[in-house]
Amino acid sequence: MIARLLIAPLPSRITEINKIIDISKNHPDLLYYPAHSKLGIQEARKIKEHFSLKPYSAKGRTVVLEDASCATIEAQTALLKTLEELPQDGLFILGADSESPFLPTVLSRCEIVRIKNYELRIKSYDEDIEKLLQSTIAERFEYVEKLKYKEDFLKAMVNYFHQKQDMAYLKELLRSEEWAKQNVNIRAILEYLMLVMP
């Protein structure tokens, strides 16, 4: 069995996860980490141990991380062997907004599933981003002010500059994603990004 990494915003991920798993969240064969769970080395060990046990009553053992992007680098490293040697009937589902928080070695061991309607919505911003690159600061600020889905636009920018491999600006974007998780005002974040945009 291969682990699945679901790329989509949290509500879409949860809907997709509920379609995949057919047992209740308190089932003994399921280890479920909701969004905003701490995912450090201790949790990685629990996951490894969970998969080492025989199933209680289900066909196999399942682990779900609603937001695997919270996993520390140490936890990701500790999970590599588990991801590579998943039991035959084991199911490991990881969720995230984007691939960017993960080690390349983690990504190479997962089937990456992009939930389509979200991916299309994110892609739809590419043209706007290209226009913004040629715009003045005032025009960029005006765009941010009128923007309806600010969180989606931030994800779109991460996606766009990740593909363009603009590492300097990508670092700013990834830092901005961290600020957004800490409830910093999304408009303020986007205005800052407009100021430092190449």
C-alpha positions as CSV (number, residue, x, y, z in Angstrom):
1,M,0.0,0.0,0.0
2,I,1.2,3.6,-0.7
3,A,0.5,6.6,1.5
4,R,-1.7,9.3,0.0
5,L,-1.1,13.1,0.4
6,L,-4.3,15.0,-0.2
7,I,-3.7,18.6,-1.4
8,A,-6.6,20.9,-0.8
9,P,-8.0,23.4,1.8
10,L,-9.0,21.9,5.1
11,P,-12.8,21.6,4.5
12,S,-12.3,19.8,1.1
13,R,-9.6,17.5,2.7
14,I,-12.0,16.5,5.5
15,T,-14.7,15.7,3.0
16,E,-12.3,13.6,1.0
17,I,-10.9,11.8,4.1
18,N,-14.5,10.9,5.1
19,K,-15.1,9.4,1.7
20,I,-11.9,7.3,2.0
21,I,-12.1,5.9,5.6
22,D,-15.1,3.7,6.4
23,I,-14.6,3.4,10.2
24,S,-15.5,5.8,13.0
25,K,-12.8,8.1,14.3
26,N,-12.7,6.3,17.7
27,H,-12.2,2.9,16.1
28,P,-9.2,1.0,17.6
29,D,-7.7,0.4,14.2
30,L,-7.7,4.1,13.4
31,L,-5.2,6.7,14.6
32,Y,-6.6,10.1,13.8
33,Y,-4.8,13.5,14.2
34,P,-7.2,16.4,13.6
35,A,-5.9,19.7,12.2
36,H,-3.6,21.8,14.5
37,S,-2.4,18.6,16.3
38,K,1.2,18.6,17.5
39,L,3.1,16.3,15.1
40,G,6.6,15.8,16.5
41,I,8.9,12.8,17.0
42,Q,6.6,11.3,19.7
43,E,3.7,11.2,17.3
44,A,5.8,9.7,14.6
45,R,6.8,6.9,17.0
46,K,3.1,6.3,17.9
47,I,2.3,6.1,14.1
48,K,5.1,3.6,13.6
49,E,3.9,1.5,16.6
50,H,0.2,1.7,15.4
51,F,1.2,0.2,12.0
52,S,3.3,-2.5,13.7
53,L,0.2,-4.0,15.4
54,K,-2.3,-6.4,13.9
55,P,-5.8,-5.0,13.1
56,Y,-8.3,-5.4,15.9
57,S,-11.4,-5.8,13.7
58,A,-10.9,-3.8,10.5
59,K,-9.2,-5.1,7.4
60,G,-6.1,-3.1,8.2
61,R,-4.7,-0.3,10.3
62,T,-5.3,3.4,9.3
63,V,-3.6,6.7,10.2
64,V,-5.0,10.1,9.2
65,L,-3.2,13.4,9.6
66,E,-5.7,16.1,8.7
67,D,-2.9,18.7,8.5
68,A,0.4,16.9,8.0
69,S,2.1,20.2,7.2
70,C,2.3,20.6,11.1
71,A,4.8,17.7,11.2
72,T,8.3,18.8,12.2
73,I,11.3,17.9,10.0
74,E,12.4,15.4,12.7
75,A,8.9,13.8,12.6
76,Q,9.0,13.6,8.8
77,T,12.4,12.0,8.8
78,A,11.2,9.5,11.5
79,L,8.2,8.6,9.3
80,L,10.2,7.8,6.1
81,K,10.6,4.1,6.8
82,T,6.9,3.8,7.8
83,L,5.9,5.5,4.6
84,E,8.2,3.2,2.6
85,E,7.2,0.0,4.3
86,L,3.5,0.5,4.9
87,P,1.7,-2.8,5.7
88,Q,-0.2,-4.4,2.8
89,D,-3.6,-3.5,4.3
90,G,-2.3,-0.3,5.9
91,L,-3.8,3.1,4.9
92,F,-1.9,6.3,5.6
93,I,-3.6,9.6,4.7
94,L,-1.8,12.9,5.0
95,G,-3.5,16.2,4.2
96,A,-2.1,19.6,3.5
97,D,-2.7,22.9,1.6
98,S,0.4,22.5,-0.5
99,E,3.4,20.2,-1.0
100,S,5.9,22.9,0.1
101,P,6.2,22.0,3.8
102,F,7.4,18.5,3.1
103,L,10.8,16.9,2.6
104,P,11.3,15.7,-1.0
105,T,11.9,12.2,0.5
106,V,8.4,12.3,2.0
107,L,6.8,13.4,-1.2
108,S,8.6,10.7,-3.2
109,R,7.0,8.0,-0.9
110,C,3.4,9.4,-1.3
111,E,0.8,9.3,-4.0
112,I,0.0,13.0,-4.3
113,V,-3.8,13.6,-4.9
114,R,-4.8,17.1,-5.8
115,I,-8.5,17.7,-5.2
116,K,-9.5,19.1,-8.6
117,N,-11.9,22.0,-8.0
118,Y,-9.4,23.5,-5.5
119,E,-6.4,23.0,-7.9
120,L,-8.4,24.8,-10.7
121,R,-9.3,27.7,-8.4
122,I,-5.6,28.1,-7.4
123,K,-4.4,27.9,-11.0
124,S,-7.0,30.6,-12.0
125,Y,-4.8,33.2,-10.2
126,D,-1.7,32.6,-12.4
127,E,-2.7,35.3,-14.9
128,D,-3.4,37.8,-12.1
129,I,0.0,37.1,-10.5
130,E,1.7,37.7,-13.8
131,K,-0.1,41.1,-14.2
132,L,0.8,42.0,-10.6
133,L,4.5,41.4,-11.3
134,Q,4.2,44.3,-13.9
135,S,2.0,46.5,-11.6
136,T,2.8,49.5,-9.4
137,I,2.6,49.1,-5.6
138,A,-0.7,51.1,-5.6
139,E,-2.2,48.8,-8.2
140,R,-1.1,45.8,-6.2
141,F,-2.6,47.1,-3.0
142,E,-5.9,47.9,-4.8
143,Y,-5.9,44.3,-6.1
144,V,-5.5,42.9,-2.5
145,E,-8.3,45.2,-1.2
146,K,-10.8,43.9,-3.8
147,L,-9.7,40.2,-3.4
148,K,-12.5,37.9,-2.3
149,Y,-10.6,34.7,-1.4
150,K,-7.4,36.0,0.2
151,E,-6.3,32.7,1.7
152,D,-6.7,31.0,-1.7
153,F,-4.6,33.7,-3.3
154,L,-1.8,33.2,-0.9
155,K,-1.8,29.5,-1.7
156,A,-1.8,30.4,-5.4
157,M,1.2,32.6,-5.0
158,V,3.1,29.8,-3.2
159,N,2.2,27.4,-6.0
160,Y,3.1,29.9,-8.7
161,F,6.5,30.9,-7.3
162,H,7.3,27.2,-6.4
163,Q,6.8,26.3,-10.1
164,K,8.9,29.3,-11.2
165,Q,11.6,28.2,-8.6
166,D,12.0,31.7,-7.3
167,M,13.6,30.6,-4.1
168,A,14.1,34.0,-2.5
169,Y,10.5,35.1,-2.8
170,L,9.3,31.5,-2.1
171,K,10.9,31.8,1.4
172,E,8.9,35.0,2.0
173,L,5.7,33.2,0.9
174,L,6.4,30.2,3.2
175,R,7.1,32.6,6.1
176,S,3.8,34.3,5.3
177,E,1.9,31.0,5.4
178,E,3.3,30.5,8.9
179,W,2.1,34.0,9.9
180,A,-1.4,33.1,8.5
181,K,-1.5,30.0,10.7
182,Q,-0.7,32.3,13.7
183,N,-3.8,34.3,12.8
184,V,-1.9,37.4,11.5
185,N,-4.3,39.5,9.4
186,I,-4.3,38.0,5.9
187,R,-4.7,41.4,4.2
188,A,-1.7,42.7,6.1
189,I,0.3,39.6,5.0
190,L,-0.7,40.1,1.3
191,E,0.1,43.8,1.4
192,Y,3.6,43.0,2.8
193,L,4.0,40.4,0.0
194,M,3.0,43.0,-2.6
195,L,5.7,45.3,-1.2
196,V,8.5,42.7,-1.5
197,M,7.2,41.1,-4.7
198,P,10.0,40.9,-7.4
